[in-house]
Amino acid sequence: MTASALLRVRAMDRELDIEYRWVGEVGADAPLLVFLHEGLGSVSMWREFPRELCEAAGCRGLVYSRPGYGRSTPRRPEELWDPDFMHRQALELLPALLEGLGVDVERRPPWLFGHSDGGSIALLHAAHAGHRVAGAIVLAPHILVEDLSVASIEKARQSYLETDLRQRLARHHADPDSAFWGWNRIWLDARFRSWSIEREIQTIACPLLAVQGLDDAYGTLEQIRGIARRVPHARLLELPDCGHSPHRDQPQALIEACVEFLARNQRS
């Protein structure tokens, strides 16, 4: 696997250094999978899964850390994210990153692979980018805020204050406080309780696979079943013995489903 690097982009009203890594040992004309991490994720927190999926599917992979995470520009200490933070990632940061890396989204539109908040960002990008996205696979995405999610995120706050969670996150983030508090404070903000992308995703026209574990502590099955009601062509995969991270809990079942989905929906 190649080492991660930094790319300077102009997005979200500032200059940002974005950590990224290419994975996969196939040619430049192979399909590109762009990996969008969870609310506490980063390039390194994906571990080996992007490489394993790309090898199985014959794809190239692009993994990156959003601002505030990994080795990307950290969140300023006084910075509080607004309820539209995922929209800004989907509509400002991701296009700037793809352009900066020379990804020709018109000639070779990428596939998106998003987990949790990254899944929501993938849905938003797909809803607005039209033909510039080949398709999307989303794991445990959020399309609305549920009481279950808020309760689990409150528990995460207590763990960060009272356990070694900060030390564990420091293995993956240059500034773990930036990563944790940016995510935690907006999700627990009263303004965020009314956040919803249920109507917005109705414009998604590309192939879509939505995956969720039956034991997910951060969302109910209404999240992906709600997607299916609004995007009728979406395919759902509900995994038993699986929590919020299908790529960790059921990697082989997930890879098999993704390989089949990608093969069925490749553009000629």
C-alpha positions as CSV (number, residue, x, y, z in Angstrom):
1,M,0.0,0.0,0.0
2,T,1.2,3.5,-0.8
3,A,1.9,5.9,2.0
4,S,-0.6,8.7,2.5
5,A,0.1,12.2,1.2
6,L,-1.3,15.7,1.6
7,L,-3.0,17.8,-1.1
8,R,-3.7,21.5,-0.7
9,V,-7.2,22.5,-1.8
10,R,-9.3,25.6,-1.6
11,A,-12.7,24.7,-0.2
12,M,-15.1,25.6,2.6
13,D,-13.8,29.2,2.6
14,R,-10.2,28.3,3.4
15,E,-7.0,26.6,2.3
16,L,-7.0,23.0,3.5
17,D,-4.4,20.2,3.5
18,I,-6.2,16.9,2.8
19,E,-4.6,13.5,3.6
20,Y,-5.2,10.9,0.9
21,R,-4.0,7.6,-0.2
22,W,-4.3,5.5,-3.4
23,V,-4.9,1.8,-3.1
24,G,-5.2,-1.0,-5.6
25,E,-2.7,-2.3,-8.1
26,V,-4.7,-2.0,-11.3
27,G,-4.5,0.3,-14.3
28,A,-5.6,4.0,-14.5
29,D,-8.6,3.0,-16.6
30,A,-10.0,0.7,-13.8
31,P,-13.1,1.9,-12.0
32,L,-12.3,4.3,-9.1
33,L,-13.9,3.8,-5.6
34,V,-13.7,6.8,-3.4
35,F,-13.9,5.9,0.3
36,L,-15.7,8.4,2.7
37,H,-15.1,7.6,6.4
38,E,-17.3,7.7,9.4
39,G,-17.7,10.5,12.0
40,L,-14.5,9.5,13.9
41,G,-12.7,7.9,10.9
42,S,-9.6,8.7,8.9
43,V,-7.4,7.1,6.2
44,S,-5.8,4.8,8.7
45,M,-9.0,3.8,10.5
46,W,-10.1,2.0,7.3
47,R,-7.2,-0.4,7.9
48,E,-6.9,-2.9,5.1
49,F,-10.5,-3.0,3.9
50,P,-10.2,-0.6,1.0
51,R,-7.3,-2.5,-0.5
52,E,-9.1,-5.8,0.0
53,L,-12.3,-4.6,-1.6
54,C,-10.4,-3.0,-4.5
55,E,-8.4,-6.2,-5.1
56,A,-11.6,-8.3,-5.1
57,A,-13.4,-5.9,-7.4
58,G,-10.6,-5.0,-9.8
59,C,-10.9,-1.3,-8.8
60,R,-8.6,1.5,-7.9
61,G,-9.3,3.2,-4.5
62,L,-9.0,6.7,-3.2
63,V,-9.1,7.0,0.6
64,Y,-9.0,10.4,2.3
65,S,-9.4,12.1,5.7
66,R,-11.9,15.0,5.8
67,P,-10.8,18.3,7.4
68,G,-10.5,17.8,11.1
69,Y,-9.5,14.2,10.9
70,G,-6.4,12.1,10.4
71,R,-3.5,14.2,9.1
72,S,-5.7,16.7,7.3
73,T,-6.0,20.3,8.5
74,P,-7.5,20.1,12.0
75,R,-10.6,21.9,13.1
76,R,-9.8,25.2,14.8
77,P,-10.3,25.0,18.6
78,E,-13.1,27.5,18.6
79,E,-14.8,26.2,15.4
80,L,-18.3,24.8,15.8
81,W,-19.7,22.9,12.9
82,D,-23.2,23.9,11.6
83,P,-26.0,21.5,10.8
84,D,-25.1,21.7,7.1
85,F,-21.6,20.3,7.7
86,M,-22.2,17.2,5.7
87,H,-23.6,19.2,2.8
88,R,-20.4,21.3,2.7
89,Q,-18.3,18.2,2.6
90,A,-20.4,16.7,-0.2
91,L,-20.8,19.8,-2.3
92,E,-17.6,21.7,-1.7
93,L,-14.8,19.6,-0.3
94,L,-15.2,16.4,-2.3
95,P,-15.4,18.1,-5.7
96,A,-12.4,20.2,-4.9
97,L,-10.4,17.1,-3.8
98,L,-11.4,15.1,-7.0
99,E,-10.4,18.1,-9.2
100,G,-7.1,18.6,-7.4
101,L,-6.2,14.9,-7.9
102,G,-7.0,15.1,-11.6
103,V,-10.1,12.8,-11.4
104,D,-12.0,13.3,-14.7
105,V,-15.6,12.9,-13.3
106,E,-17.1,13.6,-16.8
107,R,-15.1,10.9,-18.6
108,R,-14.7,8.4,-15.8
109,P,-17.1,9.2,-13.0
110,P,-16.1,7.6,-9.7
111,W,-18.0,5.2,-7.4
112,L,-18.6,6.4,-3.9
113,F,-18.2,4.1,-0.8
114,G,-19.3,5.8,2.4
115,H,-19.6,4.7,6.0
116,S,-22.0,6.4,8.5
117,D,-21.5,10.2,8.2
118,G,-19.5,9.4,5.1
119,G,-22.4,7.4,3.8
120,S,-24.6,10.5,4.2
121,I,-22.0,12.6,2.4
122,A,-22.0,10.1,-0.4
123,L,-25.8,10.2,-0.7
124,L,-25.7,14.0,-0.8
125,H,-23.0,14.1,-3.5
126,A,-24.8,11.5,-5.6
127,A,-28.0,13.5,-5.3
128,H,-26.4,16.6,-6.7
129,A,-23.7,15.3,-9.1
130,G,-25.9,13.5,-11.5
131,H,-23.9,11.7,-14.2
132,R,-20.6,12.6,-12.6
133,V,-21.1,9.7,-10.1
134,A,-21.1,6.1,-11.4
135,G,-22.8,4.7,-8.3
136,A,-22.7,4.6,-4.6
137,I,-22.4,2.0,-1.8
138,V,-23.3,3.3,1.7
139,L,-22.8,1.6,5.0
140,A,-25.0,2.6,8.0
141,P,-25.8,6.0,6.5
142,H,-28.0,8.6,8.2
143,I,-30.9,10.2,6.4
144,L,-32.4,11.6,9.6
145,V,-31.6,12.0,13.2
146,E,-33.0,9.2,15.5
147,D,-33.1,9.1,19.3
148,L,-31.0,5.9,19.2
149,S,-28.2,7.8,17.4
150,V,-28.2,10.7,19.8
151,A,-28.2,8.3,22.8
152,S,-25.2,6.4,21.5
153,I,-23.3,9.6,20.6
154,E,-23.9,10.8,24.2
155,K,-22.4,7.6,25.5
156,A,-19.4,8.2,23.2
157,R,-19.0,11.6,24.8
158,Q,-18.8,10.0,28.2
159,S,-16.3,7.4,27.0
160,Y,-14.1,10.1,25.6
161,L,-14.1,12.0,28.9
162,E,-13.8,8.9,31.2
163,T,-11.9,6.1,29.3
164,D,-8.9,5.7,27.0
165,L,-10.9,6.6,23.9
166,R,-8.9,9.7,23.4
167,Q,-5.6,7.8,23.5
168,R,-7.0,5.2,21.0
169,L,-8.1,7.9,18.6
170,A,-4.7,9.6,18.8
171,R,-3.3,6.6,16.9
172,H,-5.3,7.8,13.9
173,H,-5.7,11.5,14.3
174,A,-3.0,14.2,14.7
175,D,-5.5,16.1,16.8
176,P,-8.0,13.7,18.4
177,D,-9.8,16.6,20.1
178,S,-10.4,18.1,16.7
179,A,-11.9,14.8,15.4
180,F,-14.0,14.0,18.4
181,W,-15.5,17.3,19.4
182,G,-16.3,18.5,15.9
183,W,-18.4,15.4,15.3
184,N,-19.8,15.0,18.8
185,R,-20.9,18.6,19.4
186,I,-22.8,19.0,16.2
187,W,-24.6,15.7,16.6
188,L,-25.7,16.6,20.2
189,D,-26.6,20.2,19.2
190,A,-30.3,20.9,19.5
191,R,-30.2,22.5,16.0
192,F,-29.2,19.2,14.5
193,R,-32.2,17.2,15.7
194,S,-34.3,18.4,12.7
195,W,-31.6,17.5,10.2
196,S,-32.9,15.3,7.3
197,I,-31.9,14.5,3.8
198,E,-35.0,12.4,3.1
199,R,-36.3,14.6,0.3
200,E,-32.9,15.5,-1.1
201,I,-31.9,11.9,-1.9
202,Q,-35.0,11.4,-4.1
203,T,-33.0,12.8,-7.1
204,I,-30.4,10.0,-6.9
205,A,-30.4,8.3,-10.3
206,C,-27.2,6.2,-10.1
207,P,-27.0,2.6,-8.9
208,L,-27.1,2.5,-5.1
209,L,-26.5,-0.2,-2.5
210,A,-27.4,0.6,1.1
211,V,-26.1,-1.7,3.8
212,Q,-26.8,-1.9,7.5
213,G,-26.2,-4.3,10.4
214,L,-29.1,-5.6,12.4
215,D,-27.3,-4.7,15.6
216,D,-26.4,-1.1,14.7
217,A,-26.3,1.0,17.9
218,Y,-26.3,4.3,15.9
219,G,-29.3,3.8,13.7
220,T,-32.3,1.6,13.0
221,L,-33.2,-0.1,9.8
222,E,-35.5,2.9,9.0
223,Q,-32.3,4.6,7.7
224,I,-31.8,2.3,4.7
225,R,-35.5,1.3,4.3
226,G,-36.2,5.0,4.2
227,I,-33.7,5.2,1.3
228,A,-35.5,2.5,-0.5
229,R,-38.8,4.3,-0.3
230,R,-37.3,7.4,-1.8
231,V,-34.9,5.8,-4.3
232,P,-36.9,2.8,-5.5
233,H,-34.0,1.3,-7.6
234,A,-31.8,1.1,-4.5
235,R,-30.7,-2.3,-3.4
236,L,-30.6,-3.1,0.4
237,L,-28.4,-5.5,2.3
238,E,-29.3,-6.1,6.0
239,L,-26.6,-8.1,7.7
240,P,-27.2,-10.2,10.9
241,D,-24.5,-10.3,13.6
242,C,-23.4,-6.9,12.5
243,G,-23.2,-3.6,14.3
244,H,-22.4,-0.1,12.9
245,S,-19.4,-1.1,10.9
246,P,-20.2,-3.8,8.4
247,H,-16.7,-3.6,6.9
248,R,-15.3,-4.7,10.3
249,D,-18.1,-7.1,11.5
250,Q,-19.0,-8.8,8.2
251,P,-16.1,-8.0,5.8
252,Q,-16.4,-11.1,3.6
253,A,-20.2,-10.9,3.2
254,L,-19.9,-7.2,2.4
255,I,-17.1,-7.7,-0.1
256,E,-19.0,-10.4,-1.9
257,A,-22.1,-8.2,-2.1
258,C,-20.1,-5.2,-3.3
259,V,-18.2,-7.1,-6.0
260,E,-21.5,-8.5,-7.4
261,F,-23.2,-5.0,-7.3
262,L,-20.2,-3.3,-9.0
263,A,-20.0,-6.0,-11.7
264,R,-23.7,-5.8,-12.4
265,N,-23.7,-2.0,-12.7
266,Q,-20.5,-1.2,-14.5
267,R,-21.0,1.3,-17.4
268,S,-19.9,0.2,-20.7
